[in-house]
């Protein structure tokens, strides 16, 4: 018997269901998808209130986000408390293998340690070194080859039992202490601390004595530059035979004038001048300022190699000739010279190009190459008597995050943010090979060789490159400056300065139409914003809590910043992109701050600039009698602000209407699907059932 054909639903029902499902998906996407081009990044925190935490988050940069935990972890390995009789000294050892405190490492570490540690870890080491400042009779721990350093000198090494030692081959211990003192003073602008008495003399006077020592004992009379022994750039190991590799032996050692010492001294003298001015000693302040400028001029005259576009590592004072070209060596102190402000724009650009060229030539994956080409120190041709100065190792070509951090900071400071970001990402990527452990130095020729683990100076400079460079947070006695250089990257940061109980936090959500920046701080006074502008961006308006404000532009190096002021507290900033219109009136700030002058990235009063949406002043005086009356800026500002609010309101109404309509359409589609399901069920129920096939039995 033939089986009846199976009744199937008509194809129209399946096609209708498919169309309905597709429409449902599209409508749901329209309903739950982005409703505004500037929708907040949900990965960024929303709480920007007071907290005692320092941390950051970069959703698109996990390697750099991880560094938020690496920095404090490295400091924790260097924490030190020296108990010497009734004296307690909180501070930091350079790394895990170092038992002592070193003033140069403490100074650079303080740049970031201030955001993790209380007052005593920052102040007590400075006071401890000043308490042990040399007199005319002081003899160092290791004897210094019988040479008495002289009154005012600083022994840069402090042992756990309170003894001092001076590395006389160097000339950076006094300048490092001055820099550390300035960093502490700069947090609060507390001039009372500078006048605190230590062993009968105010701190500021002892800092002056330290600088006086440099000019009395370390200034070469012919070159008018500071001298040291023959080391590699900034290093503390001489090339001559030992023992006493870190001390100057007048019987055999040579003298040089290094770019490193001049750059660091230039910065320290300017900082010392500022501190003297703070206590009212303008005569001393002017004197140190003049010495700093004279040193800068002499350095550029004698050490800058115009034919090579970088500084000579050092000039020989004691006659000495090498059988290799020492002038071809590019040292990392060139980055320090840029950092401290010794260079002009052309020198800065040339140095950065040269540092990048030698990094690539050496095959190094991040900045911080101490020098290249290396000193020829390969067996049997050994230039150094000290065995640790191998070819591409330690101070002879090792890669130091300490100095890489200084280079990145210099790139950010001087307006080369693109290079700074690139190099910072390289470092963050390299750290993933040894997460949580910032190594003192790594060999550029043999990965088996490396320095101490958990190095605090590197945590200091790299932490500052992230906090003050990339995120642009500067929390000083003059107030808070936020200068994000994140580019297209969304990010969040909060920092806490325990010594002052101040905090700052912000989220940055970049968008091609409207970039949103939410911030919170308890820092007193006006908050200065300097937002890095992409080259293709046109900013038409900036609002704070919905109210339009005045802004201007400022250029530093290759970078351009949008500059404006904002109140303390918690607020929302929106940067509206597009063709600039009429600039609205300025936001009213707290009383007493109306006359604050804008400053550039280094705190120097900025040259007034013309905002991109304000007409430049007339260059020629002409008869204006036939000209139409000048527009009222305040009235136009009010109209511009009103137009912006109305446009935004219309846009919000349109979005709301789209959501309502989408909801109705989704409901219609759901009912249609339900109807089709019922129809299909009824068709199946009413279809004739097939007759089952019968089997005939044989009889």
TORLO-883044 format. One record per residue (C-alpha): x, y, z. Coordinates in steps of 0.02 Angstrom, whole numbers, padded with zeros to 5 digits, always signed. Layout:
TORLO-883044
XYZ/...
END
This chain:
TORLO-883044
+00000+00000+00000/+00070+00170-00047/+00113+00289+00100/+00027+00460+00087/+00146+00608+00065/+00191+00703+00224/+00104+00872+00238/+00236+01012+00267/+00204+01193+00317/+00203+01313+00173/+00372+01394+00140/+00299+01565+00173/+00294+01534+00360/+00479+01486+00370/+00530+01637+00267/+00426+01753+00374/+00504+01683+00532/+00680+01707+00462/+00643+01888+00416/+00567+01921+00586/+00717+01847+00677/+00837+01952+00572/+00737+02108+00611/+00738+02065+00795/+00927+02049+00798/+00950+02214+00708/+00829+02305+00822/+00906+02234+00979/+01077+02290+00918/+01010+02464+00888/+00927+02464+01059/+01070+02403+01169/+01216+02465+01063/+01306+02631+01087/+01182+02774+01094/+01313+02911+01098/+01483+02923+01018/+01557+02976+01186/+01485+02836+01291/+01595+02805+01444/+01718+02662+01442/+01640+02540+01565/+01812+02469+01608/+01860+02632+01694/+01819+02658+01879/+01690+02790+01925/+01743+02826+02105/+01863+02974+02104/+01844+03022+02286/+01981+03032+02417/+02086+02876+02440/+02260+02835+02505/+02298+02722+02357/+02413+02748+02209/+02367+02644+02057/+02322+02653+01873/+02227+02556+01742/+02244+02553+01552/+02114+02434+01477/+02201+02429+01308/+02379+02416+01377/+02386+02267+01497/+02576+02267+01508/+02582+02447+01567/+02434+02417+01683/+02531+02277+01766/+02670+02400+01808/+02550+02477+01934/+02593+02330+02047/+02776+02313+01996/+02830+02486+02055/+02779+02473+02240/+02835+02291+02243/+03012+02343+02196/+03016+02482+02326/+02962+02358+02459/+03119+02255+02429/+03228+02409+02456/+03144+02476+02613/+03271+02505+02750/+03264+02566+02930/+03434+02602+03005/+03431+02613+03195/+03589+02700+03254/+03583+02737+03439/+03441+02861+03462/+03435+02901+03276/+03312+02815+03160/+03333+02830+02973/+03195+02769+02857/+03246+02756+02676/+03289+02642+02532/+03434+02533+02479/+03467+02533+02291/+03427+02349+02264/+03417+02181+02345/+03605+02150+02349/+03651+02320+02422/+03660+02338+02612/+03690+02527+02613/+03592+02682+02561/+03659+02779+02412/+03611+02962+02394/+03604+02960+02202/+03482+02813+02205/+03378+02890+02344/+03363+03053+02247/+03298+02969+02089/+03189+02849+02186/+03103+02992+02277/+03021+03047+02115/+02897+02904+02135/+02921+02848+02315/+02827+03006+02368/+02667+02924+02304/+02688+02766+02409/+02782+02811+02569/+02755+02930+02715/+02858+03082+02758/+02997+02995+02856/+03053+02889+02708/+03081+03047+02606/+03146+03171+02735/+03253+03068+02853/+03386+03010+02726/+03416+03192+02673/+03437+03248+02852/+03547+03098+02892/+03669+03140+02751/+03674+03323+02804/+03703+03271+02984/+03859+03182+02921/+03919+03321+02807/+04109+03325+02802/+04214+03444+02902/+04392+03492+02859/+04456+03341+02956/+04332+03206+02903/+04408+03044+02837/+04297+02926+02737/+04268+02747+02786/+04392+02678+02657/+04523+02815+02679/+04510+02891+02502/+04697+02860+02470/+04737+02981+02610/+04650+03126+02523/+04543+03232+02639/+04387+03280+02543/+04363+03446+02631/+04226+03541+02722/+04054+03534+02643/+04078+03370+02550/+03945+03234+02557/+03984+03051+02579/+03855+02972+02465/+03855+02801+02549/+03773+02775+02718/+03803+02608+02804/+03677+02523+02921/+03785+02569+03070/+03784+02753+03022/+03958+02771+02946/+03988+02871+02786/+04092+02841+02633/+04129+02951+02484/+04159+02892+02307/+04289+03022+02260/+04303+02962+02081/+04131+03042+02053/+04063+03220+02069/+03877+03187+02087/+03851+03153+02272/+03829+03335+02322/+03717+03374+02173/+03613+03217+02205/+03582+03272+02385/+03531+03447+02328/+03410+03369+02204/+03336+03255+02339/+03313+03404+02456/+03228+03501+02317/+03107+03358+02279/+03056+03355+02462/+03039+03544+02472/+02945+03551+02306/+02805+03441+02374/+02749+03575+02496/+02848+03735+02466/+02878+03729+02654/+03022+03850+02680/+03020+03817+02868/+03097+03647+02836/+03240+03728+02741/+03279+03828+02897/+03277+03679+03014/+03441+03669+03109/+03555+03518+03088/+03713+03517+03194/+03696+03704+03220/+03667+03756+03038/+03504+03773+02939/+03472+03645+02803/+03482+03778+02667/+03653+03832+02728/+03717+03653+02726/+03652+03633+02547/+03746+03792+02500/+03904+03722+02580/+03886+03564+02474/+03878+03668+02315/+04021+03778+02377/+04126+03620+02394/+04101+03581+02210/+04166+03751+02156/+04310+03748+02280/+04373+03572+02249/+04300+03510+02084/+04299+03657+01962/+04437+03647+01833/+04511+03823+01818/+04547+03811+01631/+04388+03729+01567/+04274+03802+01701/+04188+03633+01707/+04171+03510+01850/+04294+03366+01847/+04291+03183+01899/+04399+03031+01869/+04400+02933+01705/+04238+02833+01718/+04112+02784+01585/+03992+02929+01577/+03895+02932+01742/+03973+02776+01816/+04069+02761+01979/+04205+02641+01919/+04369+02707+01847/+04468+02620+01712/+04636+02627+01803/+04701+02486+01911/+04636+02454+02085/+04610+02433+02226/+04490+02574+02261/+04398+02575+02095/+04275+02708+02157/+04404+02828+02231/+04520+02951+02148/+04704+02911+02170/+04805+03069+02130/+04960+02965+02104/+04895+02879+01947/+04717+02926+01899/+04661+03042+01761/+04537+03185+01767/+04392+03214+01646/+04247+03336+01629/+04091+03235+01591/+03926+03289+01515/+03839+03193+01655/+03912+03298+01796/+03880+03463+01706/+03699+03418+01669/+03661+03361+01846/+03750+03512+01922/+03654+03631+01809/+03489+03562+01872/+03546+03560+02054/+03607+03740+02048/+03440+03801+01979/+03350+03704+02115/+03466+03775+02248/+03433+03950+02184/+03246+03922+02202/+03264+03858+02380/+03372+04007+02429/+03242+04124+02357/+03109+04034+02460/+03198+04081+02622/+03223+04259+02564/+03409+04250+02519/+03395+04330+02347/+03582+04368+02339/+03626+04184+02355/+03485+04138+02236/+03550+04257+02102/+03727+04191+02126/+03679+04009+02099/+03571+04058+01950/+03719+04146+01870/+03834+03997+01901/+03705+03881+01824/+03692+03984+01665/+03881+04001+01652/+03899+03812+01670/+03767+03784+01535/+03856+03901+01415/+04026+03823+01446/+03958+03647+01429/+03882+03682+01260/+04039+03771+01205/+04161+03632+01252/+04065+03468+01253/+03935+03484+01114/+03993+03399+00953/+03905+03495+00814/+03972+03375+00681/+03902+03224+00774/+03742+03297+00851/+03774+03237+01029/+03882+03279+01179/+04057+03213+01206/+04052+03087+01348/+04194+03181+01431/+04339+03295+01392/+04510+03241+01452/+04587+03363+01575/+04738+03255+01614/+04827+03219+01449/+04775+03047+01387/+04757+02968+01215/+04661+02810+01173/+04687+02696+01024/+04500+02705+00987/+04381+02847+00948/+04302+02894+01114/+04213+03041+01034/+04102+02920+00936/+04027+02847+01096/+03848+02902+01126/+03816+02903+01313/+03649+02900+01403/+03695+03063+01492/+03640+03148+01331/+03463+03106+01387/+03500+03183+01557/+03561+03341+01469/+03391+03355+01384/+03299+03314+01545/+03387+03452+01643/+03364+03585+01508/+03541+03604+01441/+03483+03587+01260/+03386+03689+01136/+03256+03612+01019/+03379+03566+00880/+03499+03484+01003/+03354+03393+01087/+03289+03322+00924/+03463+03272+00867/+03501+03184+01031/+03339+03085+01030/+03374+03032+00851/+03550+02978+00897/+03497+02881+01052/+03369+02787+00949/+03497+02751+00812/+03623+02675+00932/+03487+02575+01020/+03442+02494+00856/+03625+02471+00808/+03659+02381+00972/+03505+02271+00950/+03428+02328+01114/+03240+02313+01139/+03212+02466+01249/+03292+02633+01299/+03426+02649+01433/+03583+02591+01339/+03723+02664+01446/+03839+02695+01299/+03877+02636+01123/+03998+02591+01047/+04069+02506+01202/+04241+02527+01273/+04350+02387+01200/+04351+02271+01348/+04364+02095+01275/+04498+01971+01319/+04643+01992+01299/+04618+02177+01257/+04552+02237+01425/+04528+02423+01446/+04460+02413+01624/+04553+02338+01769/+04387+02304+01856/+04321+02136+01796/+04138+02184+01802/+04151+02308+01657/+04136+02177+01521/+04094+02217+01340/+03911+02271+01342/+03893+02243+01530/+03864+02352+01683/+03921+02531+01650/+04006+02483+01487/+03852+02457+01378/+03728+02383+01500/+03545+02431+01480/+03479+02525+01632/+03294+02556+01665/+03353+02691+01785/+03419+02795+01640/+03287+02733+01519/+03160+02812+01635/+03255+02977+01630/+03256+02971+01439/+03069+02938+01430/+03035+03080+01552/+03143+03195+01446/+03044+03146+01291/+02880+03187+01376/+02946+03349+01454/+03019+03419+01295/+02873+03384+01180/+02915+03216+01102/+02769+03120+01175/+02755+02997+01031/+02933+02937+01063/+02902+02934+01250/+02748+02823+01232/+02838+02705+01112/+02985+02683+01229/+02874+02663+01381/+02779+02524+01294/+02945+02439+01252/+02994+02439+01435/+02824+02373+01491/+02836+02234+01363/+03012+02187+01421/+02955+02178+01603/+02837+02035+01558/+02992+01925+01544/+03025+01954+01730/+02858+02017+01800/+02869+02114+01962/+03059+02123+01958/+03140+02283+01891/+03321+02234+01863/+03463+02357+01893/+03544+02327+01723/+03542+02197+01586/+03683+02153+01468/+03663+02211+01289/+03776+02069+01228/+03748+01920+01342/+03581+01887+01430/+03668+01786+01565/+03735+01946+01643/+03625+02066+01742/+03627+02175+01898/+03533+02176+02062/+03351+02130+02066/+03214+02249+02128/+03309+02409+02092/+03231+02560+02177/+03310+02698+02070/+03236+02617+01915/+03067+02602+02001/+03083+02788+02038/+03122+02850+01863/+03007+02729+01773/+02867+02761+01896/+02888+02947+01864/+02890+02917+01676/+02719+02835+01696/+02640+02948+01827/+02711+03118+01781/+02755+03083+01600/+02621+02972+01523/+02477+03016+01639/+02545+03191+01669/+02506+03205+01855/+02611+03337+01944/+02568+03367+02126/+02682+03502+02199/+02679+03646+02320/+02612+03757+02182/+02460+03645+02157/+02401+03510+02039/+02435+03500+01852/+02355+03365+01745/+02439+03343+01576/+02380+03178+01501/+02485+03115+01356/+02385+02955+01331/+02349+02984+01148/+02206+02870+01093/+02219+02762+01250/+02083+02765+01381/+02152+02764+01557/+02128+02789+01744/+02250+02844+01877/+02247+02897+02057/+02396+02952+02160/+02412+02988+02346/+02550+03093+02423/+02561+03036+02603/+02678+03176+02660/+02545+03306+02615/+02386+03200+02625/+02337+03256+02449/+02267+03149+02311/+02224+03166+02127/+02126+03047+02016/+02053+03050+01842/+01980+02943+01703/+02015+02984+01522/+01896+02919+01389/+01952+02971+01215/+01823+02983+01076/+01829+03060+00904/+01678+03170+00941/+01685+03207+01127/+01826+03157+01245/+01774+03146+01426/+01889+03173+01574/+01821+03151+01750/+01934+03203+01893/+01941+03221+02081/+02067+03302+02197/+02084+03384+02367/+02232+03490+02311/+02202+03671+02354/+02182+03806+02224/+02161+03795+02037/+02194+03636+01939/+02292+03669+01780/+02249+03559+01631/+02360+03533+01480/+02281+03406+01364/+02388+03336+01224/+02301+03372+01060/+02316+03250+00916/+02378+03332+00758/+02216+03301+00665/+02102+03359+00806/+02005+03522+00805/+01935+03569+00975/+01780+03678+00965/+01726+03685+01146/+01772+03629+01322/+01647+03615+01463/+01663+03581+01649/+01505+03508+01724/+01412+03566+01569/+01472+03746+01576/+01583+03810+01436/+01753+03878+01482/+01896+03977+01406/+02048+03884+01339/+02207+03916+01241/+02343+03816+01156/+02526+03793+01199/+02664+03710+01100/+02813+03618+01174/+02931+03532+01053/+02825+03432+00932/+02674+03429+01048/+02525+03547+01060/+02419+03558+01217/+02246+03626+01255/+02269+03731+01413/+02136+03784+01537/+02104+03801+01723/+01976+03709+01829/+01922+03706+02011/+01973+03579+02142/+01850+03442+02191/+01762+03314+02082/+01710+03372+01908/+01677+03316+01729/+01769+03391+01581/+01709+03367+01402/+01818+03410+01253/+01705+03437+01103/+01786+03406+00934/+01747+03490+00769/+01773+03658+00687/+01803+03791+00820/+01668+03919+00849/+01660+04067+00966/+01752+04037+01128/+01639+04054+01279/+01674+04149+01437/+01790+04075+01567/+01726+03970+01710/+01721+04066+01873/+01860+04004+01988/+01877+04020+02176/+01919+04195+02235/+02103+04237+02243/+02149+04138+02087/+02088+04251+01949/+02259+04320+01911/+02357+04158+01903/+02478+04157+01758/+02485+04007+01643/+02648+03913+01643/+02728+03794+01521/+02776+03613+01558/+02926+03665+01662/+02838+03792+01770/+02902+03942+01673/+02773+04076+01630/+02711+04037+01456/+02715+04159+01312/+02536+04215+01281/+02463+04118+01137/+02312+04144+01027/+02176+04015+01053/+02126+03922+00894/+01953+03997+00898/+01994+04177+00946/+02042+04306+00816/+02221+04369+00827/+02243+04552+00878/+02261+04680+00740/+02439+04706+00683/+02414+04885+00619/+02330+05035+00696/+02200+05096+00570/+02050+05210+00572/+01907+05108+00641/+01771+05240+00623/+01691+05155+00473/+01703+04982+00547/+01549+04900+00622/+01545+04897+00812/+01647+04759+00892/+01544+04611+00949/+01512+04588+01133/+01620+04436+01182/+01517+04397+01336/+01355+04401+01237/+01427+04291+01100/+01495+04172+01231/+01323+04157+01309/+01244+04125+01139/+01375+03994+01097/+01349+03905+01261/+01160+03912+01239/+01173+03844+01061/+01282+03701+01121/+01161+03655+01260/+01013+03661+01141/+01102+03552+01014/+01147+03427+01148/+00966+03427+01212/+00900+03395+01036/+01025+03254+01014/+00970+03175+01179/+00786+03186+01127/+00827+03102+00961/+00915+02960+01051/+00769+02938+01170/+00647+02933+01024/+00753+02802+00936/+00752+02694+01091/+00562+02707+01111/+00530+02665+00929/+00654+02521+00938/+00564+02453+01090/+00396+02459+01001/+00468+02372+00847/+00546+02236+00955/+00375+02208+01035/+00292+02197+00864/+00421+02071+00804/+00399+01965+00960/+00209+01963+00935/+00233+01919+00751/+00344+01771+00799/+00214+01715+00926/+00076+01726+00795/+00179+01626+00669/+00210+01494+00800/+00024+01477+00836/-00017+01466+00651/+00112+01330+00625/+00043+01232+00771/-00135+01242+00704/-00078+01185+00531/+00003+01032+00607/-00150+00991+00713/-00271+01001+00566/-00163+00907+00442/-00230+00731+00391/-00135+00596+00480/-00047+00469+00371/-00124+00292+00368/-00004+00169+00445/+00054+00030+00331/-00025-00140+00370/+00068-00303+00358/-00028-00452+00280/-00006-00615+00370/+00009-00778+00276/-00109-00914+00318/
END
